[in-house]
Every structure is written in structure tokens, then in C-alpha cells.
Amino acid sequence: MTSAPPRLALVAGEASGDLLAGMLLQALQARWPGLASAGIGGPRMQEQGFDAWWPSQKLAVHGYAEALRAYRELSGIRRQLAERIKHERPDLFIGVDAPDFNLGLERWMKEDGIKTVHFVSPSVWAWRGGRIRKIAAAVDHMLCLFPFEPALYAEHGVAATYVGHPLADAIPLEPPRPAARAALGLADGDEVVALLPGSRGGEATHIAPVFLQAAALMRRSRPALRFVLPMAPGLEDRLRAMVAEHAPDAGIQLVAGRSHEVLAACDVTLIASGTATLEAALFKRPMVIAYRMNALSWQIMRRMRYQPWIGLPNILARDFLVPELLQQDATPERLAHETLAWLDDPARMARVQARFLDIHHTLRQDTAQRAGDAIAQVLGR
């Protein structure tokens, strides 16, 4: 007699978590047809039959200052969610990224006898290493995206599995540049800069204006340069207004979503630090990484950093493969200069693309299969 398909509770924060959780749920549905899942998620998860009690965008806060303003609402959501999960008693709780929200929730679940898995290790190797004790109290099994992470957890008695990165499986080793350019109406010979200022509202506020001002500077020095900006859901009106204010004559092409198509089509990208930088590396695109946030959040964060890099491609390479311009260094002038420097140095572009290909091979591990195997072990199935 076969057992019933498992029932899972998941919480995924913002667009990147929804993307990862959607890929995971697709693999788990293939393993266990009829699997039921519910909690906090977005459209990619809902495509896999996920019952979203709250949308994942509720957790998309940017920096400490914004998190403090949203604290009361988020605390209320977490309490209500915990009560509902404990009442419904799923077979497993899976927290996808969003560690500040999920780890406390996972501790409550574990204390109540519900097994917990966390998908996407918090960056304890980069900053706030003390969280590993909190993780040990909350998580039965950690699913790690990067190969150096399981050893760190083994030192603290936390079971962990390296599963690779699902984006490395989803993105082809050879980017479909001609098809992407044709779909976006770009000519094969165009020089194209992709502008990716982040998917969260707070990021748009702090980062998009300087990106757009940098684009205006680049356009003045190179009138033939093309710019494409993929707009994250919910930010379309705000970004259109920002373009009209900061770069009305730069000819910026705005597209709804389609960030992978834009990355495949571009020559170089000006990009906010985060998961998108790894996506850019997997598309073998040279980039300039930038980040700006509330001044108080920046002062708190900079004191807790353990290493000189913030961009995932640089962290994985343990080297400054691509420039990083942070906070006051992320001026329109410097962003424009570093972006154009890539276009002026084809040999440098080729070298970094070769390094990105090595990273792609390392991360391409059939993540869905590996994660499913680890989850099956936790479930004892």
C-alpha cells in the first residue's frame, strides 16, 4: 500500500524565493503526484498548485530601517501563519530564503514536532555568523546552494546537503543571445546595457535613480548605446516615473519582467547586488554590481561583513571578477565609467565569461533532484 502524498507548508520571500520554491515544488510534484502545499508564496509557486495564504511580496523589505517599519505587520503575519500550520500539521515545513522571517518560524515548528528544512543557506560565511546557533535550533536539514557551505554546518552539528543552484540547471550553458535580441527588437550589432536595479520597492527608491542617471551619462557619450530595463511586478508605474525624471532622453526600453531574456540579449549589465548577479553570471554577462540603502541600514550591515565581496559571482570566485560600487561610491559617474570600461575591453570580457562558465558547471547539479532526495530522507520516504 502506497502512502499518501506529503503535505508541505512553505514560506518564500519576494521574487527570487518564489522562483526557487517554484522549481522545487515542480520537482516534488513529479516525485509525489498530488502533493499539497500552502503558506506564503508567489505566482511561480501557485503554478505548481501552491495555496498562497499570503503573497511572497509581503516579505520583500529592503534593509533594517524598512524592516523596522514593517515589523508589526510581519510579526502579525508570522503569528497567524504559525497558528494555522500548527493546526493543520503538515508533514514538513520548508522555509525558502527570508531567514529573518523563517528561522524564528522554523524554531516554533521544530519545537512543536514539525520537521523543518531551510532551502538557501543564510550567508553566515559573509556576515552575522552568530546566526548559525539559531539555525541549529530551528532547522532539521539545510539545503545549500554553494559547495563550500555544508562543511560550515557540519562544524556546528547541522545536517546539510549541497544541492547546487536551480538557476544553473534552468539557464543554458550557451545563452540564447540572437533569439533574445530578436524578441526584444534589438539588432545583432547593437551595444546593449541591461539595467537591473532590483525587484523590491526599497531597492527601486535607493538604486534606480543613480542607475538611470548613469544611463543618461552613457547615452550622451555614446548616442547609439541601447538600454533595456526589465520591470519587476508592482514597480512598473514607479520606474516609468523615475525614467521620466532622471533619464527622459536616454531611450530606455522598459519591459515587464523578462529579466532572463534581457540578460541573454545584453552585452553588459549594471545590476543591484543580490540573486540577479548570479543570474547575470550564469548568462555569462560582464557586470557592474552596485548597491545603495538607507544610511542607518548601511552602517549596521557594513560592521557585520566578514569578507571584501558582496556580489555572488565575486564571492564564488573569491576574487573581484567584476566591480562593486557600494553606497556613496555608487555615483552615476563611476557607474557609467565602469560599465563603459567593459565595452572598451573585449579581452577582459572574454576572460570573465570563461570564469562564469566554470562557475556554471560547478553549480549545475540537478538541484531539484538533489533537493528532493534530501527532503525524502527528512520525511523518511
C-alpha positions in Angstrom: 0.0 0.0 0.0 1.5 3.3 -1.0 1.4 6.2 1.4 -0.5 9.4 0.7 1.5 12.2 -0.9 3.0 14.5 1.7 1.5 17.8 2.8 4.0 20.7 2.9 4.0 24.2 4.4 6.3 26.6 2.6 7.3 30.3 3.1 9.2 32.0 0.3 10.0 35.7 0.4 10.0 38.0 -2.6 10.5 37.2 -6.3 13.8 35.2 -6.0 12.4 33.0 -3.3 9.2 32.4 -5.3 11.3 31.4 -8.3 13.4 28.9 -6.3 10.4 27.4 -4.5 8.5 27.1 -7.8 11.3 25.0 -9.2 11.5 22.9 -6.0 7.7 22.3 -6.0 7.7 21.2 -9.6 10.3 18.5 -8.8 8.4 17.4 -5.7 5.1 17.2 -7.6 6.8 14.9 -10.1 8.1 12.7 -7.3 4.8 12.8 -5.3 1.8 13.5 -7.6 -0.9 15.0 -5.6 1.4 16.7 -3.1 -0.3 19.5 -1.3 1.5 22.8 -0.4 0.4 26.0 1.2 1.8 29.0 3.1 3.4 32.2 1.8 4.4 32.3 -1.9 4.1 33.9 -5.3 2.9 33.2 -8.8 5.7 30.6 -9.7 4.6 28.5 -6.7 0.9 28.9 -7.5 1.6 27.5 -10.9 2.5 24.3 -9.1 -0.8 24.2 -7.2 0.5 26.1 -4.1 -2.2 27.6 -1.9 -0.9 31.1 -1.1 -2.4 32.3 2.2 -0.3 35.5 1.8 1.7 36.7 -1.2 5.5 36.4 -1.1 5.9 40.2 -1.8 4.7 40.8 1.8 8.2 39.7 2.9 10.0 41.9 0.4 11.6 44.5 2.7 14.8 46.4 2.0 17.3 47.0 4.8 16.9 47.3 8.5 15.0 50.7 8.5 12.3 49.4 6.2 12.1 46.1 8.2 11.5 48.1 11.4 8.7 50.0 9.8 7.1 46.7 8.6 7.8 44.8 11.9 4.3 44.9 13.3 2.6 43.7 10.2 5.2 41.0 9.6 5.0 39.8 13.2 1.3 39.5 12.9 1.5 37.5 9.7 4.1 35.2 11.3 1.9 34.5 14.4 -1.2 33.8 12.3 0.8 31.6 9.9 2.4 29.6 12.8 -1.0 29.0 14.4 -2.5 27.8 11.1 0.4 25.5 10.3 0.4 24.0 13.8 -3.4 23.4 13.4 -3.0 21.7 10.0 0.1 19.7 11.0 1.9 19.3 7.6 4.5 16.6 7.2 7.2 19.2 6.7 7.8 22.9 6.8 10.2 24.4 4.2 11.5 27.9 4.6 12.9 29.3 1.4 15.4 32.0 2.0 13.9 35.0 4.0 16.0 33.9 7.1 14.9 36.8 9.3 11.3 35.7 8.9 11.7 32.0 8.5 14.3 30.9 11.2 12.1 32.0 14.1 9.1 30.3 12.4 11.1 27.2 11.9 12.1 27.1 15.5 8.5 27.2 16.6 7.7 24.4 14.1 10.5 22.2 15.3 9.6 22.7 19.0 6.1 21.7 18.1 7.3 18.4 16.5 7.0 19.5 12.8 10.1 18.7 10.8 11.9 21.6 9.2 14.0 22.2 6.1 15.6 25.5 5.1 16.3 26.0 1.4 19.1 28.6 0.7 21.6 28.9 3.5 21.8 32.3 5.1 25.1 33.9 4.2 26.7 33.1 7.6 30.1 32.9 5.8 29.7 36.6 4.8 28.1 38.3 7.8 26.2 37.7 11.0 27.9 34.3 11.6 26.2 34.1 15.0 23.0 33.0 13.3 24.4 29.5 12.9 23.4 28.8 16.5 19.9 30.0 15.8 19.9 27.8 12.7 20.9 24.7 14.7 17.9 25.2 17.0 15.5 25.7 14.1 16.5 23.5 11.2 16.5 19.8 10.8 18.2 20.0 7.4 19.8 22.8 5.4 19.8 22.7 1.6 22.8 24.6 0.4 23.2 26.3 -3.0 27.0 26.7 -2.8 29.6 23.9 -2.4 31.6 25.4 0.5 28.5 25.7 2.8 27.9 22.1 4.1 31.3 22.0 5.9 30.4 25.1 7.9 27.2 23.5 9.1 29.0 20.2 9.9 31.2 22.1 12.4 28.0 23.0 14.3 26.2 19.7 14.0 23.6 20.8 11.4 22.7 18.3 8.7 23.3 20.0 5.3 23.3 18.9 1.7 24.9 20.7 -1.3 22.2 20.7 -4.0 23.7 23.2 -6.5 21.7 26.1 -7.7 18.5 25.6 -9.7 19.2 28.6 -11.8 22.3 26.8 -13.1 20.1 24.0 -14.3 17.5 26.3 -15.8 19.8 28.7 -17.7 21.6 27.2 -20.7 25.4 27.0 -20.8 25.3 28.9 -24.0 22.9 31.9 -23.7 20.4 32.3 -26.5 21.6 35.8 -27.4 20.2 36.0 -31.0 16.7 34.8 -30.1 16.6 37.1 -27.1 17.7 40.1 -29.1 15.1 39.4 -31.8 12.3 39.0 -29.1 13.3 42.4 -27.7 13.6 44.2 -31.1 17.4 44.7 -30.8 19.7 44.4 -33.7 22.6 42.0 -33.7 25.1 44.8 -33.9 23.6 47.0 -31.1 25.7 47.7 -28.0 23.2 46.9 -25.2 23.3 47.7 -21.5 20.8 46.0 -19.2 19.7 48.0 -16.1 18.6 45.8 -13.2 18.0 48.0 -10.1 16.4 45.3 -8.0 12.9 43.8 -7.6 11.9 45.4 -4.3 10.3 48.7 -3.7 13.1 49.9 -1.3 15.7 49.0 -3.9 14.0 51.0 -6.6 13.9 54.0 -4.3 17.6 53.9 -3.5 19.2 52.4 -6.6 17.1 53.0 -9.7 17.7 56.8 -9.8 21.5 56.5 -9.9 21.3 53.7 -12.5 19.1 55.9 -14.7 21.4 58.9 -14.2 24.3 56.7 -15.2 22.4 55.6 -18.3 21.8 59.3 -19.2 25.6 59.9 -19.0 26.5 56.9 -21.1 23.9 57.8 -23.7 25.4 61.3 -24.0 28.9 59.9 -24.6 27.6 57.0 -26.9 24.4 58.0 -28.6 24.0 54.6 -30.3 24.0 52.7 -26.9 20.8 50.8 -26.2 19.4 50.4 -22.7 16.8 47.8 -21.5 15.3 47.8 -18.1 13.1 44.8 -17.0 10.5 46.0 -14.5 9.7 43.8 -11.6 5.9 43.2 -10.9 4.4 46.1 -8.9 7.1 48.6 -9.8 6.1 49.5 -13.3 4.5 52.9 -12.5 7.3 53.9 -10.2 10.0 53.0 -12.7 8.3 54.8 -15.5 8.1 57.9 -13.4 11.8 57.6 -12.5 12.8 57.2 -16.1 10.8 60.4 -17.0 12.5 62.2 -14.2 16.1 61.0 -14.4 16.7 59.8 -18.0 14.0 61.1 -20.3 16.3 61.2 -23.3 18.3 58.0 -22.8 15.9 55.9 -24.9 15.5 53.3 -22.2 13.4 50.4 -23.3 11.1 49.2 -20.4 9.8 45.7 -20.5 7.5 43.9 -18.0 9.6 41.2 -16.3 11.6 39.1 -18.9 14.8 39.7 -17.0 16.4 36.5 -18.3 15.6 37.5 -21.8 17.2 40.9 -21.2 20.3 39.3 -19.6 20.7 36.9 -22.6 20.4 39.9 -25.0 22.7 42.4 -23.4 26.5 43.0 -23.7 26.9 44.2 -20.1 24.7 44.8 -17.1 24.5 47.5 -14.4 22.9 45.4 -11.6 21.9 45.6 -8.0 23.6 43.1 -5.6 21.5 40.0 -5.0 20.4 36.8 -6.7 20.3 38.7 -10.0 24.1 39.0 -10.1 24.3 35.2 -10.1 21.8 35.1 -12.9 23.9 37.5 -14.9 27.0 35.4 -14.3 25.1 32.3 -15.5 24.2 34.2 -18.6 28.0 35.0 -18.9 27.4 38.7 -18.8 30.1 41.1 -17.6 28.5 43.4 -15.0 29.0 46.3 -12.6 27.4 45.5 -9.2 26.1 48.3 -7.1 24.0 48.8 -4.0 22.6 51.6 -2.0 20.3 51.5 1.0 19.1 53.6 3.9 22.2 55.1 5.7 21.4 53.5 9.0 20.9 50.1 7.5 24.3 50.5 5.7 26.1 51.4 8.9 24.7 48.3 10.6 25.4 46.0 7.8 29.0 47.1 7.0 30.1 46.4 10.6 29.0 42.8 10.3 30.7 41.9 7.0 33.4 39.2 7.1 34.8 39.4 3.6 35.5 42.1 1.0 32.9 41.0 -1.6 29.1 41.3 -1.6 28.3 40.1 -5.2 27.7 36.4 -5.5 30.0 36.0 -8.6 32.9 37.5 -6.7 32.1 35.5 -3.6 32.1 32.3 -5.5 35.4 33.2 -7.3 37.0 34.6 -4.1 38.1 37.5 -6.3 36.9 40.8 -7.7 35.9 39.4 -11.1 33.6 42.4 -11.5 33.5 45.8 -10.0 31.4 46.5 -6.9 30.3 50.1 -6.1 28.5 50.5 -2.8 26.6 53.3 -1.1 28.4 56.6 -1.6 30.7 55.0 -4.2 27.8 54.2 -6.4 27.7 57.6 -8.2 26.3 58.0 -11.7 29.7 59.0 -12.9 31.5 55.9 -11.6 28.7 53.5 -12.6 28.9 54.9 -16.1 32.7 54.7 -16.3 32.9 51.1 -15.1 30.1 50.0 -17.4 31.6 51.5 -20.5 35.0 50.1 -19.5 33.7 46.6 -20.2 32.6 47.6 -23.7 36.1 49.0 -24.4 37.9 45.8 -23.4 36.8 42.7 -25.3 39.7 40.6 -23.9 38.6 41.4 -20.3 35.1 40.5 -21.2 36.2 37.1 -22.6 38.2 36.3 -19.5 35.4 36.9 -17.1 33.0 35.0 -19.3 35.3 32.0 -19.1 35.3 32.2 -15.3 31.5 32.5 -15.3 31.3 29.3 -17.4 33.4 27.5 -14.7 31.0 28.7 -12.0 28.0 27.5 -14.1 29.4 24.0 -14.3 30.1 23.9 -10.6 26.6 24.9 -9.7 24.8 22.7 -12.3 24.0 19.7 -10.0 20.4 18.9 -10.9 19.2 20.8 -7.9 15.6 19.7 -8.0 16.6 16.0 -7.9 19.2 16.5 -5.1 16.8 18.6 -3.0 14.0 16.1 -3.5 16.3 13.3 -2.4 17.3 15.2 0.8 13.6 16.1 1.5 12.6 12.5 1.1 15.3 11.4 3.6 13.9 14.0 6.1 10.4 12.7 5.6 11.6 9.1 5.8 10.1 8.2 2.4 
